[in-house]
Amino acid sequence: SERAMLRLRKKLKNPDSWAREALGIWDDGPGRKIPSTVWLDARDLMSVAVEDFAVGVQVADDMSVCSVAVAGRRSDGDWHVHLEERFDVIAEAVPWVSAFVRANPIRAVVADMGSPTSVLADSLKRAKVAVTELPVRQLGVACASHLEGLRQGTVHHIGQAQVDAAVLITGSRSLGKTGMWVYTSPEGTEVTAVQAQAWALWGAQNSTVKRPARRSGGRRVVTA
């Protein structure tokens, strides 16, 4: 369980030990897109965003789960990403996102509406949440920017067990003749936590986004 994984990580304080013993990362297998050393180096348990918040939403191919991630700029100018919520009943994501963007200074809700996430489109519209839809080329830009930020040490995560597990199996596929690629998962699995983080990061870093909703002025929700 996730609770057991968290207990184990407290015992395995060394990143290499955590990678080997808890996550089973010994070597980067064929097709793996995010190298283990890159992901481990990007881990910062104290990372927190302070501005330019954006939300990324992704539904799994079999529509079994929906991941919602948050990204934003840190006080040092670097970028922060984390998994905010995960829904086994995907319809529950819509009222949650609606409440979240009204209680927080969220600049964008970003999604790949050419994927199964489109099943939420009508419900989000009825909830009056404006979604910034990523066109095909920008899907590639989002994934490449996410990976490059991890490589360059300008994108940081907090080492969440569910995201760590998704990174282990995250691969890629080409986007036709664009020369770009997107994150993907082996058949029968899902990496929505990684995809949602990439969409959220794109939303935090770009100005061409839709304002998702008018804020209600309610109490702010903790986002990290």
C-alpha positions as CSV (number, residue, x, y, z in Angstrom):
1,S,0.0,0.0,0.0
2,E,1.0,3.6,-0.3
3,R,1.2,3.9,3.5
4,A,3.6,1.0,3.6
5,M,5.7,2.6,0.9
6,L,5.9,5.8,2.9
7,R,7.0,3.9,6.0
8,L,9.7,2.1,4.0
9,R,11.0,5.4,2.6
10,K,11.5,6.8,6.0
11,K,13.8,3.9,6.7
12,L,15.6,4.1,3.4
13,K,17.0,7.6,3.5
14,N,19.6,7.2,0.9
15,P,18.1,7.9,-2.6
16,D,20.0,5.0,-4.2
17,S,18.8,2.5,-1.5
18,W,15.2,3.7,-2.0
19,A,15.5,3.3,-5.7
20,R,16.9,-0.3,-5.4
21,E,15.0,-1.7,-2.5
22,A,11.6,0.0,-2.7
23,L,11.2,0.9,-6.3
24,G,13.1,-1.9,-7.9
25,I,15.3,0.5,-9.9
26,W,18.5,-1.3,-10.7
27,D,19.1,-0.2,-14.2
28,D,17.1,1.8,-16.8
29,G,15.2,-0.8,-18.9
30,P,14.7,-0.5,-22.6
31,G,12.1,2.1,-23.5
32,R,12.2,3.9,-20.2
33,K,12.0,7.6,-20.9
34,I,12.9,9.2,-17.5
35,P,16.3,7.9,-16.3
36,S,16.4,6.8,-12.7
37,T,19.3,9.1,-11.9
38,V,17.5,12.1,-13.3
39,W,14.3,11.4,-11.3
40,L,16.2,10.8,-8.1
41,D,18.3,13.9,-8.5
42,A,15.1,16.0,-9.1
43,R,13.7,14.9,-5.7
44,D,13.4,17.6,-3.1
45,L,11.2,16.9,-0.1
46,M,11.1,20.5,0.8
47,S,10.0,21.7,-2.7
48,V,7.0,24.0,-2.8
49,A,5.5,26.3,-5.4
50,V,4.7,29.9,-4.5
51,E,3.2,31.4,-7.7
52,D,2.1,30.7,-11.3
53,F,0.0,27.6,-10.2
54,A,-1.5,25.4,-12.9
55,V,-3.4,22.2,-12.8
56,G,-3.0,19.2,-15.2
57,V,-5.7,16.6,-15.6
58,Q,-5.3,13.1,-17.3
59,V,-7.6,10.1,-17.5
60,A,-6.2,6.7,-18.1
61,D,-6.7,4.9,-21.4
62,D,-9.1,2.4,-19.8
63,M,-10.8,5.2,-17.8
64,S,-10.0,3.5,-14.6
65,V,-8.4,6.5,-12.9
66,C,-7.9,10.2,-13.2
67,S,-4.8,12.0,-11.9
68,V,-4.7,15.7,-11.1
69,A,-1.3,17.4,-10.7
70,V,-0.2,20.9,-9.7
71,A,2.8,22.8,-10.9
72,G,4.1,26.2,-10.1
73,R,7.2,28.4,-9.7
74,R,9.3,28.2,-6.6
75,S,10.8,31.1,-4.6
76,D,14.2,30.3,-6.2
77,G,12.8,30.6,-9.7
78,D,12.8,26.8,-10.3
79,W,9.7,24.8,-10.9
80,H,7.7,22.4,-8.7
81,V,5.4,19.6,-9.7
82,H,3.4,17.2,-7.6
83,L,0.4,14.9,-7.7
84,E,-2.5,16.6,-6.0
85,E,-5.3,14.1,-6.2
86,R,-6.1,10.7,-7.8
87,F,-9.6,9.5,-8.5
88,D,-10.7,5.9,-9.0
89,V,-14.2,7.2,-10.0
90,I,-13.2,9.7,-12.7
91,A,-16.5,11.7,-12.5
92,E,-15.5,12.7,-9.0
93,A,-12.6,14.7,-10.4
94,V,-14.9,17.4,-11.9
95,P,-16.4,18.8,-8.7
96,W,-13.1,18.6,-7.0
97,V,-11.3,20.5,-9.8
98,S,-14.1,23.1,-9.8
99,A,-13.7,23.7,-6.1
100,F,-10.0,23.7,-6.2
101,V,-9.6,26.3,-8.9
102,R,-12.1,28.6,-7.2
103,A,-10.3,28.4,-3.9
104,N,-6.7,28.8,-5.2
105,P,-4.9,31.2,-7.6
106,I,-4.8,28.7,-10.4
107,R,-3.9,30.3,-13.8
108,A,-4.8,27.3,-15.9
109,V,-6.4,23.8,-16.1
110,V,-4.6,21.9,-18.8
111,A,-5.6,18.7,-20.5
112,D,-5.1,16.5,-23.5
113,M,-8.6,16.4,-24.9
114,G,-7.6,14.1,-27.7
115,S,-7.2,11.4,-25.0
116,P,-9.8,9.7,-22.8
117,T,-9.7,12.9,-20.7
118,S,-12.3,14.2,-23.2
119,V,-14.9,12.2,-21.3
120,L,-14.8,15.0,-18.7
121,A,-15.2,17.8,-21.2
122,D,-19.0,18.3,-20.9
123,S,-19.0,18.0,-17.1
124,L,-16.2,20.6,-16.8
125,K,-18.0,22.9,-19.1
126,R,-21.2,22.6,-17.0
127,A,-19.1,23.3,-13.9
128,K,-17.9,26.4,-15.7
129,V,-14.3,25.4,-15.6
130,A,-12.5,26.6,-18.7
131,V,-9.9,24.0,-19.9
132,T,-6.8,24.9,-21.9
133,E,-6.6,22.1,-24.4
134,L,-3.2,21.1,-25.6
135,P,-2.9,20.7,-29.4
136,V,-0.8,17.8,-30.7
137,R,2.4,19.7,-31.1
138,Q,2.2,21.2,-27.6
139,L,1.7,17.8,-26.1
140,G,5.2,17.1,-27.3
141,V,6.5,20.4,-26.1
142,A,5.0,19.7,-22.6
143,C,6.6,16.3,-22.3
144,A,10.0,17.5,-23.6
145,S,10.0,20.5,-21.3
146,H,9.1,18.4,-18.3
147,L,11.9,15.9,-19.0
148,E,14.5,18.6,-19.9
149,G,13.6,20.5,-16.7
150,L,14.3,17.3,-14.7
151,R,17.6,16.8,-16.5
152,Q,18.7,20.4,-16.0
153,G,17.7,20.5,-12.4
154,T,15.1,23.2,-12.8
155,V,12.1,21.0,-12.2
156,H,11.6,19.3,-8.8
157,H,9.3,16.8,-7.2
158,I,8.6,15.6,-3.7
159,G,9.1,11.9,-4.2
160,Q,5.5,10.7,-4.0
161,A,5.2,6.9,-4.1
162,Q,2.5,6.8,-6.8
163,V,4.5,9.1,-9.1
164,D,7.7,7.2,-8.4
165,A,5.9,4.0,-9.5
166,A,4.6,5.6,-12.7
167,V,8.0,6.9,-13.6
168,L,9.3,3.3,-13.5
169,I,7.2,2.4,-16.5
170,T,6.9,5.6,-18.4
171,G,7.9,5.3,-22.0
172,S,7.3,7.4,-25.1
173,R,5.8,7.3,-28.6
174,S,6.4,9.6,-31.5
175,L,3.8,12.2,-32.6
176,G,3.6,11.3,-36.3
177,K,5.8,13.5,-38.5
178,T,6.2,16.3,-35.9
179,G,9.5,15.0,-34.7
180,M,8.2,15.1,-31.2
181,W,7.1,12.5,-28.6
182,V,4.8,12.1,-25.7
183,Y,4.8,10.0,-22.5
184,T,3.1,6.7,-22.8
185,S,2.6,3.5,-20.7
186,P,2.9,-0.2,-21.5
187,E,-0.4,-1.9,-22.4
188,G,-2.6,-2.6,-19.3
189,T,-0.9,0.1,-17.2
190,E,-1.2,3.9,-16.8
191,V,1.2,6.8,-16.1
192,T,-1.4,9.5,-15.7
193,A,0.5,11.0,-12.7
194,V,3.5,11.7,-14.9
195,Q,1.3,13.0,-17.9
196,A,-0.7,15.3,-15.6
197,Q,2.5,16.8,-14.2
198,A,3.7,17.5,-17.7
199,W,0.5,19.3,-18.6
200,A,0.5,21.3,-15.3
201,L,4.1,22.4,-15.9
202,W,3.2,23.6,-19.4
203,G,0.3,25.6,-17.9
204,A,2.5,27.1,-15.3
205,Q,5.2,28.2,-17.8
206,N,3.0,29.5,-20.7
207,S,1.0,32.7,-21.1
208,T,-1.4,31.4,-23.8
209,V,-3.8,29.8,-21.3
210,K,-7.4,30.2,-20.4
211,R,-8.4,31.5,-17.0
212,P,-10.1,28.4,-15.6
213,A,-12.7,30.1,-13.3
214,R,-13.6,33.1,-11.2
215,R,-12.2,32.7,-7.7
216,S,-14.7,32.4,-4.9
217,G,-12.5,34.0,-2.3
218,G,-12.8,31.0,0.0
219,R,-10.1,29.6,2.1
220,R,-7.0,28.6,0.2
221,V,-6.3,24.9,-0.2
222,V,-2.8,23.7,0.6
223,T,-1.2,22.7,-2.7
224,A,2.0,20.9,-1.5
